[in-house]
Amino acid sequence: MAKLKRHMIELVKEVKAGEIVTEKYLTPVFIPLKVVYEAIDLMAKIDKATIANEKELIDEMLDFVANKIYSGQFTKDELFNGLHAPNAVRVLQDQIFFVARGTQSEATKKYLAERS
């Protein structure tokens, strides 16, 4: 089988003396098409987000990223506590967009190139 496209997420594991300790995770080598359908549905909800349902939507994105995209490599709570707040929603949306459209971030491309 051809080399399949993957994505990466970096989570903060702890803060030591003002320095962060992070860990990078790659998506599984195979993500079923079923997950693409779920990502498309979630993107539609994101497009219709309001202040009233924003927290519920973030919770749903956390669950989807941890359990559907990364297959439980980290927990929803580890994801919730490991994303830097100002970038968190963008990072979650980027992960969902990768599954729905196959678009890799520049950080992922660089990380995968370094590993090769």
RONU-345401 format. One record per atom (N, C-alpha, C): residue number from 1; residue in three letters; chain; x, z, y. Coordinates in Angstrom, 1 decimal. Atoms other than C-alpha are relative to their C-alpha. Example, Ala and Ser with C-alpha at 12.3 -4.5 7.8 and 13.67 -1.06 7.14 Angstrom:
2
SITE	1	ALA	A	0.9	0.0	-1.2
SITE	1	ALA	A	12.3	7.8	-4.5
SITE	1	ALA	A	0.9	0.0	1.2
SITE	2	SER	A	-0.9	0.0	-1.1
SITE	2	SER	A	13.7	7.1	-1.1
SITE	2	SER	A	-0.8	0.8	1.1
END
This chain:
116
SITE	1	MET	A	0.8	0.0	-1.2
SITE	1	MET	A	0.0	0.0	0.0
SITE	1	MET	A	0.9	0.0	1.2
SITE	2	ALA	A	-0.8	0.0	-1.2
SITE	2	ALA	A	1.2	-0.7	3.5
SITE	2	ALA	A	0.1	1.4	0.6
SITE	3	LYS	A	-0.2	-1.3	-0.7
SITE	3	LYS	A	2.5	2.0	5.7
SITE	3	LYS	A	-1.2	0.3	0.9
SITE	4	LEU	A	1.3	-0.3	-0.8
SITE	4	LEU	A	-0.6	3.7	7.2
SITE	4	LEU	A	0.4	0.7	1.3
SITE	5	LYS	A	-0.1	-0.6	-1.3
SITE	5	LYS	A	-0.9	4.8	10.8
SITE	5	LYS	A	-0.3	1.5	-0.1
SITE	6	ARG	A	0.2	-1.4	-0.1
SITE	6	ARG	A	-0.6	8.5	11.5
SITE	6	ARG	A	0.1	0.5	1.4
SITE	7	HIS	A	0.0	-0.6	-1.3
SITE	7	HIS	A	-1.0	10.8	14.4
SITE	7	HIS	A	0.6	1.4	-0.1
SITE	8	MET	A	-0.7	-1.3	-0.1
SITE	8	MET	A	0.7	14.1	15.5
SITE	8	MET	A	-0.7	0.9	1.0
SITE	9	ILE	A	0.5	-1.0	-1.0
SITE	9	ILE	A	-0.4	17.3	17.2
SITE	9	ILE	A	1.1	1.1	0.0
SITE	10	GLU	A	-0.9	-1.1	-0.1
SITE	10	GLU	A	1.9	20.0	18.5
SITE	10	GLU	A	-0.7	1.3	0.5
SITE	11	LEU	A	0.6	-1.3	-0.3
SITE	11	LEU	A	0.7	23.6	18.6
SITE	11	LEU	A	1.0	1.1	0.3
SITE	12	VAL	A	-0.8	-1.2	-0.3
SITE	12	VAL	A	2.1	26.7	20.2
SITE	12	VAL	A	-0.2	1.1	-1.0
SITE	13	LYS	A	0.1	-1.1	1.0
SITE	13	LYS	A	2.8	29.3	17.5
SITE	13	LYS	A	0.2	1.4	0.6
SITE	14	GLU	A	-0.2	-1.2	-0.6
SITE	14	GLU	A	4.1	32.0	19.7
SITE	14	GLU	A	0.8	-0.2	1.3
SITE	15	VAL	A	-0.7	0.0	-1.2
SITE	15	VAL	A	5.7	32.8	23.1
SITE	15	VAL	A	1.0	1.2	-0.1
SITE	16	LYS	A	-1.1	-1.0	0.1
SITE	16	LYS	A	9.1	34.6	23.0
SITE	16	LYS	A	0.8	0.0	1.2
SITE	17	ALA	A	-0.8	-0.2	-1.2
SITE	17	ALA	A	10.7	35.9	26.2
SITE	17	ALA	A	-0.2	-1.2	0.9
SITE	18	GLY	A	0.3	1.1	-0.9
SITE	18	GLY	A	9.0	33.2	28.2
SITE	18	GLY	A	0.2	-1.4	-0.5
SITE	19	GLU	A	-0.2	1.3	0.6
SITE	19	GLU	A	9.9	30.4	25.8
SITE	19	GLU	A	-1.1	-0.2	-1.1
SITE	20	ILE	A	1.1	0.3	1.0
SITE	20	ILE	A	7.3	28.7	23.5
SITE	20	ILE	A	0.7	-0.5	-1.3
SITE	21	VAL	A	-0.3	0.4	1.3
SITE	21	VAL	A	7.7	28.2	19.8
SITE	21	VAL	A	-1.1	-0.9	-0.5
SITE	22	THR	A	1.1	0.9	0.4
SITE	22	THR	A	5.8	25.1	18.6
SITE	22	THR	A	0.2	-0.5	-1.4
SITE	23	GLU	A	0.0	0.6	1.3
SITE	23	GLU	A	5.0	23.4	15.4
SITE	23	GLU	A	-0.7	-1.3	0.1
SITE	24	LYS	A	0.6	1.3	0.0
SITE	24	LYS	A	4.2	19.7	14.9
SITE	24	LYS	A	-0.6	-0.3	-1.4
SITE	25	TYR	A	0.7	0.3	1.2
SITE	25	TYR	A	1.7	18.5	12.4
SITE	25	TYR	A	-0.4	-1.5	0.0
SITE	26	LEU	A	0.4	1.4	0.1
SITE	26	LEU	A	1.0	14.9	11.1
SITE	26	LEU	A	-1.3	0.0	-0.7
SITE	27	THR	A	1.2	0.3	0.7
SITE	27	THR	A	-2.3	13.6	10.0
SITE	27	THR	A	0.4	-0.3	-1.5
SITE	28	PRO	A	-0.3	0.4	1.4
SITE	28	PRO	A	-2.6	13.1	6.2
SITE	28	PRO	A	0.3	-1.5	0.0
SITE	29	VAL	A	-0.4	1.4	0.1
SITE	29	VAL	A	-1.3	9.7	5.0
SITE	29	VAL	A	-1.3	-0.9	-0.1
SITE	30	PHE	A	1.3	0.8	0.1
SITE	30	PHE	A	-5.0	8.6	4.4
SITE	30	PHE	A	-1.1	0.8	0.6
SITE	31	ILE	A	1.2	-0.5	-0.6
SITE	31	ILE	A	-8.1	9.3	6.5
SITE	31	ILE	A	-1.1	-0.9	-0.4
SITE	32	PRO	A	1.1	0.9	0.5
SITE	32	PRO	A	-11.3	7.9	4.9
SITE	32	PRO	A	-0.8	-0.5	1.2
SITE	33	LEU	A	0.8	0.6	-1.0
SITE	33	LEU	A	-13.5	5.6	6.9
SITE	33	LEU	A	-1.2	0.8	0.4
SITE	34	LYS	A	1.1	-0.9	-0.3
SITE	34	LYS	A	-16.3	8.2	6.7
SITE	34	LYS	A	0.4	0.9	1.2
SITE	35	VAL	A	-0.5	-0.8	-1.1
SITE	35	VAL	A	-14.2	10.3	9.2
SITE	35	VAL	A	-0.1	-0.8	1.3
SITE	36	VAL	A	0.1	0.9	-1.2
SITE	36	VAL	A	-14.1	7.3	11.6
SITE	36	VAL	A	-1.5	0.1	0.5
SITE	37	TYR	A	1.5	0.0	-0.4
SITE	37	TYR	A	-18.0	7.3	11.6
SITE	37	TYR	A	-0.3	1.3	0.7
SITE	38	GLU	A	0.2	-1.3	-0.6
SITE	38	GLU	A	-18.0	11.0	12.4
SITE	38	GLU	A	0.7	0.1	1.3
SITE	39	ALA	A	-0.7	0.0	-1.3
SITE	39	ALA	A	-15.4	10.5	15.2
SITE	39	ALA	A	-0.8	-0.8	1.0
SITE	40	ILE	A	0.8	0.8	-0.9
SITE	40	ILE	A	-17.6	7.8	16.7
SITE	40	ILE	A	-1.2	0.8	0.5
SITE	41	ASP	A	1.2	-0.8	-0.4
SITE	41	ASP	A	-20.6	10.1	16.7
SITE	41	ASP	A	0.4	1.1	0.9
SITE	42	LEU	A	-0.5	-1.1	-0.9
SITE	42	LEU	A	-18.5	12.9	18.3
SITE	42	LEU	A	0.4	-0.6	1.3
SITE	43	MET	A	-0.4	0.6	-1.3
SITE	43	MET	A	-17.2	10.5	21.0
SITE	43	MET	A	-1.3	-0.2	0.8
SITE	44	ALA	A	1.3	0.2	-0.7
SITE	44	ALA	A	-20.9	9.7	21.8
SITE	44	ALA	A	-0.4	1.3	0.6
SITE	45	LYS	A	0.3	-1.3	-0.6
SITE	45	LYS	A	-21.5	13.4	22.3
SITE	45	LYS	A	0.9	0.4	1.2
SITE	46	ILE	A	-1.0	-0.2	-1.0
SITE	46	ILE	A	-18.4	13.7	24.4
SITE	46	ILE	A	-0.4	-0.7	1.3
SITE	47	ASP	A	0.4	0.8	-1.2
SITE	47	ASP	A	-19.7	10.9	26.7
SITE	47	ASP	A	-1.2	0.6	0.7
SITE	48	LYS	A	1.3	-0.6	-0.6
SITE	48	LYS	A	-23.0	12.9	27.2
SITE	48	LYS	A	0.2	1.5	0.3
SITE	49	ALA	A	-0.3	-1.4	-0.2
SITE	49	ALA	A	-21.3	16.3	27.7
SITE	49	ALA	A	-0.6	0.4	1.4
SITE	50	THR	A	0.5	-0.6	-1.2
SITE	50	THR	A	-22.8	18.6	30.3
SITE	50	THR	A	0.7	1.4	0.1
SITE	51	ILE	A	-0.5	-1.4	-0.2
SITE	51	ILE	A	-21.7	22.0	31.7
SITE	51	ILE	A	-0.7	0.9	-1.0
SITE	52	ALA	A	0.8	-0.8	0.9
SITE	52	ALA	A	-24.5	23.5	29.6
SITE	52	ALA	A	0.5	0.0	-1.5
SITE	53	ASN	A	-0.4	0.1	1.5
SITE	53	ASN	A	-23.1	22.2	26.2
SITE	53	ASN	A	1.5	-0.1	-0.2
SITE	54	GLU	A	-1.4	0.2	0.1
SITE	54	GLU	A	-19.4	22.0	27.0
SITE	54	GLU	A	0.7	0.9	-1.0
SITE	55	LYS	A	-0.7	-0.9	0.9
SITE	55	LYS	A	-18.3	25.1	25.1
SITE	55	LYS	A	-0.4	-0.3	-1.5
SITE	56	GLU	A	0.4	0.3	1.4
SITE	56	GLU	A	-20.4	24.1	22.0
SITE	56	GLU	A	0.7	-1.3	-0.4
SITE	57	LEU	A	-0.7	1.2	0.3
SITE	57	LEU	A	-18.8	20.6	22.2
SITE	57	LEU	A	1.5	0.2	-0.3
SITE	58	ILE	A	-1.4	-0.3	0.3
SITE	58	ILE	A	-15.3	22.0	22.4
SITE	58	ILE	A	0.1	0.7	-1.4
SITE	59	ASP	A	0.0	-0.7	1.3
SITE	59	ASP	A	-16.1	24.2	19.4
SITE	59	ASP	A	-0.1	-1.1	-1.1
SITE	60	GLU	A	0.1	1.1	1.0
SITE	60	GLU	A	-17.2	21.1	17.5
SITE	60	GLU	A	1.2	-0.9	-0.1
SITE	61	MET	A	-1.2	0.8	0.0
SITE	61	MET	A	-14.1	19.2	18.5
SITE	61	MET	A	1.1	0.7	-0.8
SITE	62	LEU	A	-1.0	-0.8	0.7
SITE	62	LEU	A	-11.9	22.1	17.3
SITE	62	LEU	A	-0.2	-0.1	-1.5
SITE	63	ASP	A	0.3	0.1	1.5
SITE	63	ASP	A	-13.6	22.1	13.9
SITE	63	ASP	A	0.3	-1.3	-0.6
SITE	64	PHE	A	-0.2	1.4	0.4
SITE	64	PHE	A	-13.4	18.3	13.6
SITE	64	PHE	A	1.5	-0.2	-0.2
SITE	65	VAL	A	-1.4	0.2	0.1
SITE	65	VAL	A	-9.7	18.2	14.4
SITE	65	VAL	A	0.7	0.8	-1.1
SITE	66	ALA	A	-0.7	-0.9	1.0
SITE	66	ALA	A	-8.6	21.1	12.2
SITE	66	ALA	A	-0.4	-0.4	-1.4
SITE	67	ASN	A	0.5	0.2	1.4
SITE	67	ASN	A	-10.8	20.3	9.2
SITE	67	ASN	A	-0.1	-1.5	-0.4
SITE	68	LYS	A	0.3	1.4	0.4
SITE	68	LYS	A	-11.6	16.6	9.2
SITE	68	LYS	A	1.3	-0.9	0.2
SITE	69	ILE	A	-1.2	0.9	-0.3
SITE	69	ILE	A	-8.5	15.0	10.9
SITE	69	ILE	A	1.2	0.5	-0.7
SITE	70	TYR	A	-1.2	-0.6	0.5
SITE	70	TYR	A	-5.8	17.4	9.8
SITE	70	TYR	A	-0.2	0.7	-1.4
SITE	71	SER	A	0.3	-0.5	1.4
SITE	71	SER	A	-7.5	18.5	6.5
SITE	71	SER	A	0.5	1.4	-0.2
SITE	72	GLY	A	-0.3	-1.4	0.1
SITE	72	GLY	A	-6.9	22.2	7.1
SITE	72	GLY	A	1.4	0.4	0.0
SITE	73	GLN	A	-1.4	-0.3	-0.1
SITE	73	GLN	A	-3.2	22.1	7.7
SITE	73	GLN	A	0.2	1.3	0.9
SITE	74	PHE	A	0.1	-1.1	-0.9
SITE	74	PHE	A	-4.0	24.7	10.4
SITE	74	PHE	A	-1.5	0.4	0.1
SITE	75	THR	A	1.4	-0.4	-0.1
SITE	75	THR	A	-7.2	26.7	11.0
SITE	75	THR	A	-0.5	-0.4	1.4
SITE	76	LYS	A	0.7	0.2	-1.3
SITE	76	LYS	A	-9.7	26.2	13.8
SITE	76	LYS	A	0.5	1.0	1.0
SITE	77	ASP	A	-0.5	-1.1	-0.9
SITE	77	ASP	A	-8.5	29.5	15.3
SITE	77	ASP	A	1.4	-0.3	0.4
SITE	78	GLU	A	-1.4	0.3	-0.4
SITE	78	GLU	A	-4.8	28.4	15.2
SITE	78	GLU	A	0.0	-1.1	1.0
SITE	79	LEU	A	0.1	1.1	-1.0
SITE	79	LEU	A	-5.8	25.2	17.0
SITE	79	LEU	A	-0.5	0.6	1.3
SITE	80	PHE	A	0.6	-0.6	-1.2
SITE	80	PHE	A	-7.9	27.2	19.5
SITE	80	PHE	A	1.0	0.8	0.8
SITE	81	ASN	A	-1.0	-0.8	-0.6
SITE	81	ASN	A	-5.0	29.5	20.2
SITE	81	ASN	A	1.3	-0.7	0.2
SITE	82	GLY	A	-1.2	0.7	-0.1
SITE	82	GLY	A	-2.3	26.9	20.0
SITE	82	GLY	A	0.1	-1.1	1.0
SITE	83	LEU	A	0.0	1.0	-1.0
SITE	83	LEU	A	-3.3	24.5	22.6
SITE	83	LEU	A	0.1	0.6	1.4
SITE	84	HIS	A	-0.2	-0.4	-1.4
SITE	84	HIS	A	-2.2	24.9	26.3
SITE	84	HIS	A	-1.3	-0.3	0.7
SITE	85	ALA	A	1.4	0.1	-0.6
SITE	85	ALA	A	-5.5	25.4	28.2
SITE	85	ALA	A	-0.2	-1.2	0.9
SITE	86	PRO	A	0.2	1.1	-0.9
SITE	86	PRO	A	-5.0	22.8	31.0
SITE	86	PRO	A	-0.1	-1.4	-0.7
SITE	87	ASN	A	0.0	1.3	0.7
SITE	87	ASN	A	-4.4	20.0	28.4
SITE	87	ASN	A	-0.9	0.0	-1.2
SITE	88	ALA	A	0.6	-0.2	1.3
SITE	88	ALA	A	-6.5	21.3	25.5
SITE	88	ALA	A	-1.1	-1.1	-0.3
SITE	89	VAL	A	1.2	1.0	0.3
SITE	89	VAL	A	-9.7	19.1	25.9
SITE	89	VAL	A	0.6	-1.4	-0.1
SITE	90	ARG	A	-0.6	1.3	0.0
SITE	90	ARG	A	-7.6	16.0	26.6
SITE	90	ARG	A	0.7	-0.2	-1.4
SITE	91	VAL	A	-0.7	0.1	1.3
SITE	91	VAL	A	-5.5	16.7	23.4
SITE	91	VAL	A	-1.0	-0.2	-1.1
SITE	92	LEU	A	1.1	0.1	1.0
SITE	92	LEU	A	-8.7	17.2	21.3
SITE	92	LEU	A	-0.6	-1.4	0.0
SITE	93	GLN	A	0.6	1.3	-0.2
SITE	93	GLN	A	-10.2	14.0	22.7
SITE	93	GLN	A	1.0	-1.1	-0.5
SITE	94	ASP	A	-1.0	1.0	0.5
SITE	94	ASP	A	-6.9	12.1	22.0
SITE	94	ASP	A	0.0	-0.1	-1.5
SITE	95	GLN	A	0.0	0.0	1.4
SITE	95	GLN	A	-7.0	13.2	18.4
SITE	95	GLN	A	-1.2	-0.7	-0.6
SITE	96	ILE	A	1.2	0.6	0.4
SITE	96	ILE	A	-10.6	12.1	18.0
SITE	96	ILE	A	0.0	-1.5	0.2
SITE	97	PHE	A	-0.1	1.4	-0.3
SITE	97	PHE	A	-9.9	8.8	19.7
SITE	97	PHE	A	0.9	-0.7	-0.9
SITE	98	PHE	A	-0.9	0.6	1.0
SITE	98	PHE	A	-7.0	8.1	17.3
SITE	98	PHE	A	-0.8	-0.4	-1.2
SITE	99	VAL	A	0.8	0.3	1.2
SITE	99	VAL	A	-9.4	8.3	14.4
SITE	99	VAL	A	-1.0	-1.1	0.2
SITE	100	ALA	A	1.0	1.0	-0.3
SITE	100	ALA	A	-12.1	6.3	16.0
SITE	100	ALA	A	0.6	-1.4	0.3
SITE	101	ARG	A	-0.5	1.3	-0.5
SITE	101	ARG	A	-9.9	3.6	17.5
SITE	101	ARG	A	1.4	-0.4	-0.5
SITE	102	GLY	A	-1.4	0.3	0.5
SITE	102	GLY	A	-6.4	3.9	15.8
SITE	102	GLY	A	1.1	0.0	1.1
SITE	103	THR	A	-1.0	0.0	-1.1
SITE	103	THR	A	-4.6	4.4	19.1
SITE	103	THR	A	0.9	1.3	-0.1
SITE	104	GLN	A	-1.0	-1.1	0.1
SITE	104	GLN	A	-1.4	6.5	18.8
SITE	104	GLN	A	0.5	0.3	1.4
SITE	105	SER	A	-0.6	-0.4	-1.3
SITE	105	SER	A	-0.1	8.5	21.7
SITE	105	SER	A	1.5	-0.3	0.0
SITE	106	GLU	A	-1.4	0.3	-0.1
SITE	106	GLU	A	3.4	7.8	23.0
SITE	106	GLU	A	0.9	1.2	-0.7
SITE	107	ALA	A	-0.7	-1.1	0.6
SITE	107	ALA	A	4.5	11.3	21.9
SITE	107	ALA	A	0.0	-0.1	-1.6
SITE	108	THR	A	0.0	0.2	1.5
SITE	108	THR	A	3.4	10.5	18.3
SITE	108	THR	A	0.9	-1.1	-0.4
SITE	109	LYS	A	-0.9	1.1	0.3
SITE	109	LYS	A	5.2	7.2	18.3
SITE	109	LYS	A	1.5	0.4	0.1
SITE	110	LYS	A	-1.4	-0.4	-0.1
SITE	110	LYS	A	8.4	8.8	19.5
SITE	110	LYS	A	0.4	1.0	-1.1
SITE	111	TYR	A	-0.2	-1.0	1.0
SITE	111	TYR	A	8.1	11.7	17.0
SITE	111	TYR	A	0.2	-0.8	-1.4
SITE	112	LEU	A	-0.1	0.8	1.2
SITE	112	LEU	A	7.5	9.2	14.1
SITE	112	LEU	A	1.3	-0.8	-0.1
SITE	113	ALA	A	-1.3	0.7	0.0
SITE	113	ALA	A	10.5	7.1	15.2
SITE	113	ALA	A	1.2	0.8	-0.2
SITE	114	GLU	A	-1.1	-0.9	0.2
SITE	114	GLU	A	12.8	10.1	15.3
SITE	114	GLU	A	0.1	0.4	-1.5
SITE	115	ARG	A	0.0	-0.4	1.4
SITE	115	ARG	A	11.7	11.0	11.7
SITE	115	ARG	A	0.5	-1.1	-0.9
SITE	116	SER	A	-0.4	1.1	0.8
SITE	116	SER	A	12.5	7.5	10.4
SITE	116	SER	A	1.5	-0.2	-0.2
END
